[in-house]
Amino acid sequence: MSIIETTPESTAAGPVARIYADDLQALGYVPSHTRAMAVNPEALAAWRALQAAIAGSLGVRRYELVTLAAARGLGSTACLLAHGKKALKFMTEDELIRVAHDYRTAGLPREEVAMMDFAIKLSTTSATMDDGDSQSLRDAGFGDREIVDIALAAAARNYFSRALQALAVNVDVPPGLGRELQDALLAPVRGPADHPADAPAPAPIPGD
């Protein structure tokens, strides 16, 4: 549990109140990660603008798949669960379960497998990457702008996920995320090396 003191919804004002309101409208509740990052509302607003700029260029489906791959490489249960829920907007639960278990055999197009491979490598061994990694994306059909966007999406997830892990921010299970899908999303990061402070917890109740 994080020691960071966050602003309750009942006393939120100004930029923090607007950030909370956006999440209430979009998600139906204010996640723990929003509460923690809203301690610096200007930085959180800039982060959300960056997300929108990258996703708008790359495309939402590709952005979310890259994000899931990066979160998997980072062992970020918070981001796996949150973006697993978001991925249901363009993929059925059965399809997402297959992707979560093994995206390479889940029936995804070749180019999506390539970009997820790239995101995992960036999130685990980025110091070893070279032009060959970018070439693998080009060989899969991506242009220069798309290659840069894939790198930006994965790197951006590293920024946010690592901040949440470093601050031991509570992990929420988004409402409506079934147990089978939760298990599938978290299976690759469970085991002896789990992050004790990064384990799933019930979603907060709006207004608590």
C-alpha contacts under 8 A as a table, 3 or more apart, distances in Angstrom:
res1	aa1	res2	aa2	distance
1	M	168	A	5.81
1	M	169	V	6.18
1	M	170	N	5.66
1	M	197	A	6.31
2	S	167	L	5.94
2	S	168	A	4.79
2	S	169	V	4.98
2	S	170	N	6.61
3	I	167	L	7.84
4	I	36	A	6.84
4	I	167	L	7.53
5	E	36	A	7.69
6	T	35	R	5.72
6	T	36	A	5.89
6	T	38	A	7.72
6	T	39	V	6.41
7	T	11	T	6.72
7	T	12	A	5.98
7	T	35	R	6.81
7	T	39	V	7.56
8	P	11	T	5.60
8	P	12	A	6.15
8	P	207	G	6.98
8	P	208	D	6.81
9	E	12	A	5.12
9	E	17	A	7.25
9	E	20	Y	7.20
9	E	206	P	7.73
9	E	207	G	5.38
9	E	208	D	7.30
10	S	207	G	6.52
12	A	16	V	5.81
12	A	17	A	4.76
13	A	16	V	5.75
13	A	17	A	4.60
13	A	18	R	7.60
14	G	17	A	5.40
14	G	18	R	6.47
15	P	18	R	5.10
15	P	19	I	6.21
15	P	41	P	6.20
15	P	42	E	7.76
16	V	19	I	5.07
16	V	20	Y	6.17
16	V	38	A	6.07
16	V	39	V	7.99
16	V	41	P	5.95
17	A	20	Y	5.11
17	A	21	A	6.05
18	R	21	A	4.98
18	R	22	D	6.20
19	I	22	D	5.18
19	I	23	D	6.55
19	I	34	T	7.97
19	I	38	A	7.53
19	I	41	P	7.72
19	I	45	A	7.85
20	Y	23	D	5.25
20	Y	24	L	6.19
20	Y	30	V	5.99
20	Y	34	T	7.60
20	Y	35	R	7.91
21	A	24	L	5.01
21	A	25	Q	6.15
22	D	25	Q	5.24
22	D	26	A	6.12
23	D	26	A	5.00
23	D	27	L	5.37
23	D	28	G	6.71
23	D	29	Y	6.23
23	D	30	V	5.52
23	D	31	P	7.79
24	L	27	L	5.43
24	L	28	G	4.37
24	L	29	Y	4.69
24	L	30	V	5.89
24	L	206	P	7.89
25	Q	28	G	5.79
25	Q	29	Y	7.92
27	L	30	V	7.40
28	G	206	P	7.66
29	Y	204	P	7.34
29	Y	205	I	6.72
29	Y	206	P	4.94
30	V	34	T	6.49
30	V	35	R	7.03
30	V	204	P	7.33
30	V	205	I	7.99
30	V	206	P	6.15
31	P	34	T	5.33
31	P	35	R	6.54
31	P	172	D	6.56
31	P	203	A	7.10
31	P	204	P	6.63
32	S	35	R	5.09
32	S	36	A	6.23
32	S	169	V	6.76
32	S	170	N	5.97
32	S	171	V	6.84
32	S	172	D	6.67
32	S	204	P	7.13
33	H	36	A	5.14
33	H	37	M	6.06
33	H	164	L	6.89
33	H	169	V	6.36
33	H	170	N	7.30
33	H	171	V	7.66
34	T	37	M	5.24
34	T	38	A	5.77
35	R	38	A	5.22
35	R	39	V	7.00
36	A	39	V	5.77
36	A	169	V	7.00
37	M	40	N	5.96
37	M	41	P	6.90
37	M	43	A	7.86
37	M	44	L	5.97
38	A	41	P	4.38
38	A	42	E	7.93
38	A	43	A	7.97
38	A	44	L	6.06
40	N	43	A	5.55
40	N	44	L	6.42
41	P	44	L	4.99
41	P	45	A	6.03
42	E	45	A	5.14
42	E	46	A	6.23
43	A	46	A	5.02
43	A	47	W	6.14
44	L	47	W	4.94
44	L	48	R	6.24
45	A	48	R	5.16
45	A	49	A	6.24
46	A	49	A	5.03
46	A	50	L	6.19
47	W	50	L	5.03
47	W	51	Q	6.25
48	R	51	Q	5.01
48	R	52	A	6.22
49	A	52	A	5.10
49	A	53	A	6.17
50	L	53	A	5.08
50	L	54	I	6.25
51	Q	54	I	5.30
51	Q	55	A	5.99
51	Q	153	A	7.65
51	Q	156	A	7.80
52	A	55	A	5.19
52	A	56	G	5.69
53	A	56	G	5.25
53	A	57	S	6.36
54	I	57	S	5.28
54	I	58	L	6.00
54	I	63	Y	7.55
54	I	149	D	6.10
54	I	152	L	7.10
54	I	153	A	6.45
55	A	58	L	5.07
55	A	59	G	5.11
55	A	60	V	5.18
55	A	62	R	7.88
55	A	63	Y	5.38
55	A	153	A	7.75
56	G	59	G	5.46
56	G	60	V	6.80
57	S	146	E	7.90
57	S	149	D	7.19
58	L	62	R	6.41
58	L	63	Y	6.22
58	L	146	E	6.20
58	L	149	D	5.94
58	L	150	I	7.26
59	G	62	R	5.57
59	G	63	Y	6.01
60	V	63	Y	4.96
60	V	64	E	6.07
61	R	64	E	5.29
61	R	65	L	6.27
61	R	87	A	7.29
61	R	90	F	6.67
62	R	65	L	5.11
62	R	66	V	6.08
62	R	112	E	7.19
63	Y	66	V	5.26
63	Y	67	T	6.06
63	Y	150	I	7.47
63	Y	153	A	6.41
64	E	67	T	4.88
64	E	68	L	6.10
64	E	83	H	6.61
64	E	86	K	7.50
64	E	87	A	6.24
65	L	68	L	5.10
65	L	69	A	6.22
65	L	87	A	7.59
65	L	112	E	7.67
65	L	116	M	6.77
66	V	69	A	5.10
66	V	70	A	6.11
66	V	115	M	6.54
66	V	116	M	5.36
66	V	119	A	5.93
66	V	150	I	6.90
66	V	153	A	6.60
66	V	154	A	6.08
67	T	70	A	5.11
67	T	71	A	6.02
67	T	83	H	7.34
67	T	119	A	7.73
67	T	153	A	6.56
67	T	154	A	5.98
67	T	157	R	6.18
68	L	71	A	5.07
68	L	72	R	6.05
68	L	79	C	7.36
68	L	80	L	5.80
68	L	83	H	6.49
68	L	84	G	7.19
69	A	72	R	5.01
69	A	73	G	6.28
69	A	116	M	5.27
69	A	117	D	7.47
69	A	119	A	5.78
69	A	120	I	5.51
69	A	154	A	7.96
70	A	73	G	5.05
70	A	74	L	6.19
70	A	116	M	7.59
70	A	119	A	5.06
70	A	120	I	5.09
70	A	122	L	7.53
70	A	123	S	5.59
70	A	154	A	5.47
70	A	157	R	6.45
70	A	158	N	7.03
71	A	74	L	4.98
71	A	75	G	5.95
71	A	76	S	5.07
71	A	77	T	7.44
71	A	79	C	5.91
71	A	80	L	5.79
71	A	123	S	7.87
71	A	157	R	6.86
71	A	158	N	7.54
71	A	161	S	7.16
72	R	75	G	5.11
72	R	76	S	6.39
72	R	77	T	7.96
72	R	80	L	6.80
72	R	120	I	7.06
72	R	188	P	6.92
72	R	189	V	6.73
73	G	76	S	7.87
73	G	119	A	7.78
73	G	120	I	4.85
73	G	121	K	7.42
73	G	123	S	5.31
73	G	124	T	5.81
74	L	120	I	7.98
74	L	123	S	5.86
74	L	124	T	6.80
74	L	158	N	7.22
74	L	161	S	7.55
74	L	162	R	7.84
75	G	188	P	7.98
75	G	189	V	5.17
75	G	194	D	7.61
75	G	195	H	7.85
76	S	79	C	5.54
76	S	80	L	6.19
76	S	161	S	6.17
76	S	162	R	7.98
76	S	165	Q	7.41
76	S	189	V	7.78
76	S	198	D	7.12
77	T	80	L	5.01
77	T	81	L	6.07
77	T	171	V	7.13
77	T	186	L	6.41
77	T	189	V	7.55
77	T	198	D	6.21
77	T	199	A	6.65
77	T	200	P	6.97
78	A	81	L	5.49
78	A	82	A	6.15
78	A	161	S	7.73
78	A	171	V	5.04
78	A	172	D	6.65
78	A	198	D	6.98
78	A	199	A	7.99
78	A	200	P	7.35
79	C	82	A	5.01
79	C	83	H	5.75
79	C	84	G	7.89
79	C	161	S	6.69
80	L	83	H	5.47
80	L	84	G	5.64
80	L	185	L	6.23
80	L	186	L	7.15
81	L	84	G	4.97
81	L	85	K	6.36
81	L	172	D	7.75
81	L	173	V	6.38
81	L	174	P	6.96
81	L	182	Q	6.81
81	L	185	L	6.83
81	L	186	L	7.85
82	A	85	K	5.43
82	A	86	K	6.60
82	A	172	D	7.85
82	A	173	V	7.41
82	A	174	P	6.36
83	H	86	K	4.72
83	H	87	A	5.92
84	G	87	A	5.08
84	G	88	L	6.72
84	G	96	L	7.71
84	G	185	L	7.15
85	K	88	L	5.50
85	K	89	K	7.82
85	K	174	P	6.85
85	K	177	L	6.39
86	K	89	K	5.89
87	A	90	F	5.86
87	A	91	M	6.18
87	A	96	L	7.60
88	L	91	M	4.93
88	L	92	T	5.89
88	L	93	E	6.41
88	L	96	L	7.39
89	K	92	T	7.91
91	M	95	E	6.15
91	M	96	L	6.27
92	T	95	E	5.18
92	T	96	L	6.21
93	E	96	L	5.08
93	E	97	I	6.09
93	E	181	L	7.07
94	D	97	I	5.13
94	D	98	R	6.44
95	E	98	R	5.22
95	E	99	V	6.31
95	E	106	A	7.29
96	L	99	V	4.90
96	L	100	A	5.98
96	L	181	L	7.63
97	I	100	A	5.05
97	I	101	H	6.23
97	I	180	E	7.78
97	I	181	L	5.67
97	I	184	A	5.70
97	I	185	L	7.18
98	R	101	H	5.22
98	R	102	D	6.15
98	R	103	Y	6.70
98	R	105	T	7.85
98	R	106	A	5.20
99	V	102	D	5.24
99	V	103	Y	4.01
99	V	104	R	7.57
99	V	105	T	7.70
99	V	106	A	5.20
99	V	108	L	7.99
100	A	103	Y	6.19
100	A	184	A	5.52
100	A	185	L	5.08
100	A	188	P	7.97
101	H	184	A	5.76
101	H	185	L	7.20
101	H	187	A	7.26
101	H	188	P	7.35
102	D	105	T	5.75
102	D	106	A	6.22
103	Y	106	A	4.98
103	Y	107	G	7.65
103	Y	108	L	7.02
103	Y	113	V	6.76
104	R	107	G	7.35
104	R	108	L	7.22
104	R	113	V	5.93
105	T	108	L	7.51
108	L	112	E	6.26
108	L	113	V	6.44
109	P	112	E	5.45
109	P	113	V	6.56
110	R	113	V	5.25
110	R	114	A	6.28
110	R	140	A	6.74
111	E	114	A	5.03
111	E	115	M	6.31
111	E	137	L	7.29
111	E	140	A	4.98
111	E	141	G	6.78
111	E	142	F	7.69
112	E	115	M	5.20
112	E	116	M	6.23
113	V	116	M	5.18
113	V	117	D	6.16
114	A	117	D	5.11
114	A	118	F	6.25
114	A	136	S	7.03
114	A	137	L	6.19
114	A	140	A	6.78
115	M	118	F	4.96
115	M	119	A	6.19
115	M	137	L	6.55
115	M	150	I	6.82
116	M	119	A	4.99
116	M	120	I	6.21
117	D	120	I	5.30
117	D	121	K	6.29
118	F	121	K	5.22
118	F	122	L	6.15
118	F	133	D	6.81
118	F	137	L	7.87
118	F	151	A	7.95
119	A	122	L	5.08
119	A	123	S	6.15
119	A	150	I	7.45
119	A	151	A	7.11
119	A	154	A	5.25
120	I	123	S	5.02
120	I	124	T	6.18
121	K	124	T	5.15
121	K	125	T	5.42
121	K	126	S	6.07
121	K	129	M	7.75
122	L	125	T	5.83
122	L	126	S	4.30
122	L	129	M	7.44
122	L	151	A	7.80
122	L	154	A	6.97
122	L	155	A	7.25
123	S	126	S	6.37
123	S	154	A	7.16
123	S	155	A	7.42
123	S	158	N	6.59
125	T	128	T	5.75
125	T	129	M	7.25
126	S	129	M	5.32
129	M	132	G	7.50
129	M	133	D	6.20
130	D	133	D	5.75
130	D	134	S	7.23
131	D	134	S	5.16
131	D	135	Q	5.98
132	G	135	Q	4.83
132	G	136	S	6.20
133	D	136	S	5.17
133	D	137	L	6.89
134	S	137	L	5.26
134	S	138	R	6.40
134	S	147	I	6.77
135	Q	138	R	4.84
135	Q	139	D	5.96
136	S	139	D	5.07
136	S	140	A	6.32
137	L	140	A	4.99
137	L	141	G	6.61
137	L	142	F	5.67
137	L	147	I	6.57
138	R	141	G	5.16
138	R	142	F	4.78
138	R	143	G	6.19
138	R	144	D	7.71
138	R	147	I	7.43
139	D	142	F	7.23
142	F	146	E	5.72
142	F	147	I	6.21
143	G	146	E	5.30
143	G	147	I	6.17
144	D	147	I	5.07
144	D	148	V	6.23
145	R	148	V	5.21
145	R	149	D	6.12
146	E	149	D	4.91
146	E	150	I	6.09
147	I	150	I	5.19
147	I	151	A	6.33
148	V	151	A	5.13
148	V	152	L	6.09
149	D	152	L	4.92
149	D	153	A	6.01
150	I	153	A	5.14
150	I	154	A	6.26
151	A	154	A	5.31
151	A	155	A	5.97
152	L	155	A	5.09
152	L	156	A	5.80
153	A	156	A	5.18
153	A	157	R	6.33
154	A	157	R	5.22
154	A	158	N	6.47
155	A	158	N	5.02
155	A	159	Y	6.49
156	A	159	Y	5.10
156	A	160	F	6.50
157	R	160	F	5.25
157	R	161	S	5.79
158	N	161	S	5.35
158	N	162	R	5.75
159	Y	162	R	5.59
159	Y	163	A	6.33
160	F	163	A	5.21
160	F	164	L	6.41
161	S	164	L	5.16
161	S	165	Q	6.20
162	R	165	Q	5.01
162	R	166	A	5.91
163	A	166	A	5.09
163	A	167	L	6.20
164	L	167	L	5.28
164	L	168	A	6.07
164	L	169	V	5.33
165	Q	168	A	4.99
165	Q	169	V	6.45
165	Q	197	A	7.53
165	Q	198	D	6.61
166	A	169	V	7.91
168	A	197	A	5.36
168	A	198	D	6.63
169	V	197	A	7.40
169	V	198	D	7.33
170	N	197	A	7.18
170	N	198	D	6.78
170	N	199	A	7.77
170	N	200	P	7.70
170	N	201	A	6.92
171	V	198	D	6.15
171	V	199	A	6.23
171	V	200	P	4.99
171	V	201	A	5.41
171	V	202	P	7.74
171	V	203	A	7.72
172	D	200	P	6.04
172	D	201	A	5.26
172	D	202	P	5.50
172	D	203	A	4.36
172	D	204	P	6.92
173	V	177	L	7.03
173	V	200	P	6.33
173	V	201	A	6.24
173	V	202	P	5.49
173	V	203	A	5.06
174	P	177	L	5.87
174	P	203	A	6.03
175	P	203	A	6.99
177	L	181	L	6.73
177	L	182	Q	6.63
178	G	181	L	5.39
178	G	182	Q	6.17
179	R	182	Q	4.95
179	R	183	D	6.11
180	E	183	D	5.18
180	E	184	A	6.22
181	L	184	A	4.99
181	L	185	L	6.07
182	Q	185	L	5.22
182	Q	186	L	6.19
183	D	186	L	5.27
183	D	187	A	5.75
184	A	187	A	5.24
184	A	188	P	7.84
185	L	188	P	7.15
186	L	189	V	5.54
186	L	190	R	6.21
187	A	190	R	5.37
189	V	193	A	7.95
189	V	194	D	6.60
190	R	193	A	7.25
190	R	194	D	5.57
191	G	194	D	5.58
194	D	198	D	7.68
194	D	199	A	7.96
195	H	198	D	5.10
195	H	199	A	6.90
196	P	199	A	6.04
204	P	208	D	7.07
205	I	208	D	5.73
